[in-house]
Amino acid sequence: MTSICQSPPISTSSCLSLPVGLDVGNGSTKMVIKGDERRILSYVLPLHREVYDTQIGTVEYLDGSRSDLIGQSWMTGKGAYLQSPKSYLKVSHERDGKIIYGLHLLLGVIANFPYQSEWNLQLIASIQDAKAFGNELKSSLSGRHSVRLNIAVVSSVRT
């Protein structure tokens, strides 16, 4: 589960987590926070240049636990398709696409909720075979992440 709360910086945060569910599906990614559900298409488009036309679901990974993502940017959902209909990536195109693109889509769907400077997430994520993929999914989603969402604002996300 994931929880969201506005609070002081992570180092001094005493904000309690709220339950949130995440389902990175082959067709769409769904997140529910306090009964508010958001869905995006499970599409990811790596960006190799600056985007000036802000699309909801645009993420720039500034710093965090996933050192492989630092400095990378991507679009998720319908924006990925609209930006490049022939070259977006789909979760279903990879055997372990939910693990590879899980954090990309988690951050992309967060960008569809009202802005918060800090997200304290206690995540419950679904996967089709928890015995085979559960630990890998947990590892790929866990950590602290400083990101710019929708080009304009920076958020801190802890999962």
N, C-alpha and C positions, 0 to 999 in steps of 0.2 A: 504494500500500500504506500501511497504517497501522501504527504501532508504539506500544506502550505500555510505560511504565517508571515506577517510582517514583523520584523524584529531587528535588534541591533546586529552588528556584524557577527559572523559565525563564532569568532573567538569568545564573545561575551553573550552569545545567544542562550536564552533560557526558554525560548518559545517551544511549546509542545507541538508535536506532530499531529496532523489530522489524517485519518485514513483516506487513501487514494488507491484506486485500482488502475492497472495499465494492461492493455492487451495489444501487443504488436502483432497484428494479423497480416496475412498475405495480401488482403485487399485493402484494409484500412486499419489504422491505429486508433484505439479508443482509450480515453482517460476519463475517469469519473472522480470528482472532488466534491464532497458534500452534496451528492445528488445532481451536480452539474456535469453533464457529459459533453465532451468534445471529440470529434472524429476528424481525422485527416486521411487522405489517401496514403498508403504506405509506399510513397515515392521519395527518393532522395536525389538531389542534383548537386554534386560538388561544384563549387564556384571557384574559378581561377582568375577572376577579375572582379573589381568592385561593381556592385549593383546599385544603380541610382534610383531605380523604380522599386520602392519598398514593397515587398510582398509579405503577407502574414506567413510566418513559418520560416523566416530567414534566420539562420544562426551563425554566429562567428564565435569560435571556441578560443578564448583568450588565454586561459590558464586552468590547470586543474590536474586531477588524478590521471586522466587519459593523456599522457604526454604525446601519444601518437596523433592526437587531434589538435594540439596547440598550433595556432596560426591558420587553421583550416576554417572554411566557411561553406555552408550548404543551404539549399532550400529544401523544404519538405512539402508534402501534400500537393494540392492542385497547383500551387505556385511553381513547383518543380516541373510539372508537366507543361504549364503555360510558357515557362521560360525556354524550355528545350524539349519539345514533344518527341524527339527521336533519340535523346541521349540520357534521360533520367534513369535512375536505377530502381528496380523493384525488389522488395523483400523476397518475392517468390522466385526470382531468378537465381538465387543462391541457396544451396542446401541448408546452410546455417545463416541465412539472411537476417533472421530475427536477432541473432547474436551480433552479427556484423553491424547492422544498422539500428539496433535497439536504442542506443543512446542518442543517435542522430534524431530518431523519431520522437523519443521522449522529450527532448529539448524543443523539437519543432512543435509538438502539440502543446507544450507549456506556453509557447509564444501565442497561442490562440486564446489563452485565458487573460483576464485583466492583468496588467503589469503589476509586479511586485519586485522590490529590490532584492528580496531574499526568499527563497523557497526551501523549506525544511521538509524533505520528503521521506516518508517511511513507506517504501514502495512494496506493493504486492502485485507482482506481474504474472500473467498466465503464459504458459507455453504448452505445446501439444504433448511433449514427453519430458516431464520434469526429471525423471531419473537420468535420461540421456543428456539433456540440455540445461537443466535447472541451474547447476553451479556455474556454467559458462555464461548464462544470461545474467545471473546475479553479479558476477565479476565484471561483465561489460557495462552494467548500469550503475554500479556502486561508486561512490567517491564524492569529491567536492569539485565543482565546475564553475568557473567564472566565464560567463558568456554574454555576448551582445545579441539581444533578440530583436528581430524586425529592424535591424540596422541602427536604431536610435538609442536604445537603452541597455544598460548593463545589469545583469542579474547574477546573483550567486545561488547556485543550486547544490543542495547536499542530498544525496540519495543513500 
